[in-house]
């Protein structure tokens, strides 16, 4: 498997303003992502990438917290609530701003899929629809 070198996207005020603008649609922005996993050892590969991306996630949380303040939700405390509408989030911090939900998370959609750190915005009104889905 080819290992992609993580080159994180910086979480800037300009990016957050764009994502949280009243007219902005729901969106996912990749902060950093691995390659797809293949072969018999894909689970080991994915676990190694999760460990590798942990500091990237924490650095991104620090950047976002500096710009947005403390998150309203954290998977270590509010995991059940976050899991209702975003079950793929392995780690997550959530901010509620401008009637939108901004979630910074570590995700992996299935065993073959890349591990990634993403910013996801959705309208607060969509949370119930996602949770009911």
Secondary structure, 3 states (H helix, E strand, C coil): CCCCCCCCCCCCHHHHHHHHCCCCCCEEEEEEECCCCCCCCHHHHHHHHHHHHHHHHHHHHHHHHHHHCCCCEEHHHHHHHHHHHCCCEEEEEEEEECCEEEEEEEECCCCCCCCEEEEEEEECCHHHHHHHC
